[in-house]
Amino acid sequence: MRDLLPPAVAVAVAGPTDWSGELLPAERAALGDRAVPSRRRDFTAGRVCAHRALAALGRPVTPVPAGADRAPVWPAGVVGAITHTDGYCAAAVARAADLRAVGIDAERHRPLSAGVRRKVCRPDEEADLARLPAGPPWSTVLFSAKETVYKVWYPLVGTWLGFPDARVTLDPDAGTFHAEISPARLAAAPVSDPPSSMTGRFAVDDGLVRTAAVLAHR
């Protein structure tokens, strides 16, 4: 993830031992005793990475529990995101004084199923994908970009953003994506300044699709 984010963002990627690392008491309480092993591993790796990213930012080790919506609860003055997929986990954080929001996502390098693709891709996006050169599974890059867009949107707005609510275009040559939020979703936002668009970066390597975006202060 480091290669996709600006210097103001601190990034940590999980190593082999991080999936069974130590949680802080507030994090263990947020995870609960009934979490299945896969959820426990993912949650643990995410929090270990979050601690390391916060330390790289010069922040003390602080619990990063999960809210009722299961999103990370960052310490005051920090914005960030966590992603995990099969065998990969990363956390990215920044000072809220430097950036409004950070989003990251990682997915395994494989095409979306037909059913998932119908839910994720708008008709205009499908037309765009059909014109892209042969290469990686572009629908998966699009899916990952939309996940990143949601992680930027949700902490600022606090409402759901569905797949059709973000119109995403990919630029394979530049390794970037651009998202435009639908006017209807913007009009329904309960805040006065929802992000109407954002640009991020993507990479496809080592069996992974990775995407990231940040939102600067106006």
N, C-alpha and C positions, 0 to 999 in steps of 0.2 A: 504493500500500500504506500510505502514511502515515496515511490516514484510517481504517484498520482496526485500528491497533495503538496501544498505550498509549505515553505519553511516554518510558518507560524503554527503548523499542526504537528503535534508529537504523535508518533505512531509506534505501536508494539505489535509484533506478530508472534503467535504462540509457538513455543518449542515443544519437544516431545514430552517433557515433564509437566508442562503447564496445565494439561487436561486433568491432572489429579492434584493440583496445587492446593494451597491453603486459602480458605475464605475467611473474611472477617465476620465477627458474630452477627452483625446486622445483615450481611449478605447471606449467611446460612439461614437466618430467620426468613428472609425474603424467598429463598429457594424452597424451604419447607422440607419435611421429612418424607413426603410421598412422591417426590420427583423421580421419574424413571431414570435409569442410568445414563441414557443418551442426553437427556436434558441436564442432568447433573454435570456431565463432562463439558458440555457446551457452555453452561453457565459459569463453571469454574474457570475454564480457559479464558472466557471473556473478561472475568473480573481480574484474573492474574495479569492479563494484558492491560487492562484499564489501570491497575496500580502502577505498572511499569511506565505506561504512557504519562500518567500524572506526575510521576517522579521525574521523567524527562522534561516535563513542563516546569519543574521546580516547585511542584505542589507536594504537600505531605501525603503520606498514605492515608486515604480516606475511604470509607465504605462506599460502594456503588451498588446499592440495592436495586430492586426492580419495583416499579409502581404497579398499581392494579392492572394497568394495560400491558405489563411485562416489559415496558421500555426501561432502559437504565435511568436511574436518578442520579444525576451528576452533582458534585458539590457546588455550592454557590460560586459564581464567577467562572464556571467552566461549561463549555459546550462540547459535545462529542457523540460518538456512535460506536457500536460494536457489531461485528458480523461474524457468523460462523457457518460453515458448511462442512461436508464430509472431509475430515482431516485438516481443516484450515480454520483459523480464527485470528482476528485482528481487532484492535481498538485504536481509535484516533481521537485526540482531544486538543482543544485550543482554549485560550483565554477568551471569555465572552467579550472582553474589551477589544479584542482583535478581530473576531468574526462573529456573525450572528448565528451561524449553524454549520455543522459538519455532517456529511453523510457518506457512508461507505457500504459496499456490499460485495460479496464473493459467491460465485456459483461454480459448480463443476462444469467442465467443458463438454457439454452434450446438448443436443437439440431438445427443445421443449416438446412435450407430447402434444398431439393435435388438440386435445381438450383444453390444456393449459394455454396453448397458443391462442385459441379463440377468445379466451378470457383476457389475455394480456394485450394483444395487438389490435389496435383500431384498424378499420379498413384502409385509411390513408397511410398508416404505418406499414401495413402489409404490402401496399403498392411500393413504398420506399424500399422495403427489404428485397423485393423482387428485382430491383434495379442495382443492388449492391453486387460487387464482384464475388466470385466464389472464394470461400475461405472459412472462417470460424462460423459457429452457429449464431448467426446474427440475431435470431429471435431471442436467444439466451442473453446476448449482450443487451438487447432492448429491455428484457425482463429485469436484469440486474440494474440497469440505469433507472428504471422506474422504482425499484426498491430503494435505491439511493435517494432519488427525488423525494420519496415518502419520508425518509429519515431526516431530510432537511426540513420538509414541510411541517411534520407533526409537532415537534417541540415548539415551533413558533405559533402555530395556529390551533393545535389541540383537537382537530377534527380529522375524520377519515378522508383519505384521498384514494379514490378507486383507480384502477388501471386506465379506464377511458378518460379520466380527468386530466391526464398529463399526455400531451402530444410530444413524443420524443423523436428526434432525428439523429442519425449517426453519421459521423464523418470518418470513414476508415483511414483516410490518408493522414489526418491530423490526430487520430486516436481520441476524438472528443465526441460528446453528445450534447444536444441542446434540448431543453424541455420547456414547453409553454403550458401553463395551467389554464384549464377551460374557463371562459368568462362566467359560466354558471357557478362553478365551484368558488371562484374568487368572490362573486357577489354574495354567496352564502357564508363566507368566512366570518367568524365572530370577532375578528380583530381588524383594526383599521389599516394595517399595512402587510397583508399576506404577500409572500413572494409570488410574483406572477410568472417568472421565468428563471431559469438557472442553466449554467453550462458546466459540464464536468468532463472527466477524462476516463478512458477505459484501457484495459490491457488484456490480452488473451495469451497466456503462457503457462507452462508447467501444469497443464491440465485444468487450469482455472480461468474463469472470466472474472475480472475485478473492475469495479467502478467506484468513483469517488467524486464528490462535489463539495464546495464550500459556498457559503453565502456571506458576502462582505457587507459591512455597514454602509448605508447610503451616505 
